[in-house]
């Protein structure tokens, strides 16, 4: 089978425009920020506080998650400098390793990065929108309806859907900033209950020793799902101005800004209300808002979060079909005519509706929010580690990669693989179809089977699939 060429070979055309792309550095940084601020930050800290015992430990793992994401952004910047074009992990692995590796990365993006992440966002949306859902109403019903509405919007009016999404994302960021400013005022006035006891002694039942290390690793795997959008700029690098400079800078700036925002938000969630009101809850933002400002502020915060989650759903449903199209155009996915993008770059209605239908089905599958956190955190972080490892392959082939980017890449890969190992050795959810390691194994095995099936399906007289964007 033909292997894919490495980056920057002589005579190879590069994707991307050095001068006339539609995304500058600021626009790319906005893409990164919008992709990162999804469902995880509004959900994870209640579980993390219950697992670790003190607000200080919660803040520690969020800070470590941000540092790890910054290392990943620096390493991805090195890849973006050497491998030009859109496509993310799919492009990096297909060009530097083998088309099979690229296909598996693309398959992970489809199942976890887009379909699974959208289902997770939908379930969190349902929890914030309808916290008192009656038991006789099937879980996931509201989430599935929201996903299908987003799919219909993009299928029927792709340009209108994009414009609406851009406006709402800007409003979401502005409202989140206002909430942080309001919380800062309440902190200055002494309304933060747990700030008065800083640093707090861990309760008697809090983990210690190896149990604490295992708990920290498990929570970092979950939190990594909230930081997973740090690499979003590489998916549109082919449309960037001067991508060798703008894409790496945008990932670092966007990731740094979101890390600061995440730390501010989590300080509000875990330091403002009493611990017993937050620990184990999946609507920590609403709990904190109710404590600081009563029912009216809680209602406003729930509304902002729901609107923001709708934009996340919208973006995932809109972007997912672009991966189908890239893989089909490269011969790594069947029915290329079905998945071909329109002349204006938007996805055809059939693929948008297919993506929405897959997400809606997962919303109704009965998987819990904690189950999705396990699956997404583990699968997406290992996929990113595989992409970052390509940086060392490029260096071994004589590509000029800065030492500081290699150092960041080494930290990211070693930390990610180490955290995944600890997570896999410490259940829960060994038996769950989306828990470790069953969900990860099913994703990889199904991707490998489909790759060989699609390769056999192709006309044997034609070239075998090769990733070249």
Buried (B, 14 or more C-beta within 10 A) or exposed (E): EEBBBBBBEEEEEBBBBBEEBEBBBEBBBBBBBBBBBBBBBBBBBBBBBBBBBBBBBBBBBBBBBBBBBBBBBBBBBBBBBBBBBBBBBBBBBBBBBBBBBBBBBBBBBBBBBBBBBBBBBBBBBBBBBBEEBEEEEEBBBBBBBBBBBBBBBBBEEBEEBBEBBBEBBEBBBEBBEEBBEBBEEBBEEEBBBBBEEEEBEBEEEBBEEEEBEBBBBBBBBBBBBBBBBBBBBBBBBBBBBBBBBBBBBBBBBBBBBBBEBBBBBBBBBBBBBEBEBBBEBBBBBBBBBBBBBEEEBBBBBBEBBBBBBBBBBBBBBBBBBBBBBBBBBBBBBBEBEBBBBEEEEBBBBEBBBBBBBBBBBBBBBEBBBBBBBBBBBBBBBBBBBBBBBBBBBBBEEEBEBEEEBBEBBBBBBEBBBEBBEBBBEBEEBEEBEBBBBBBBEBBBEEBBEBBEEBBEEBEEEEEEBBBBB
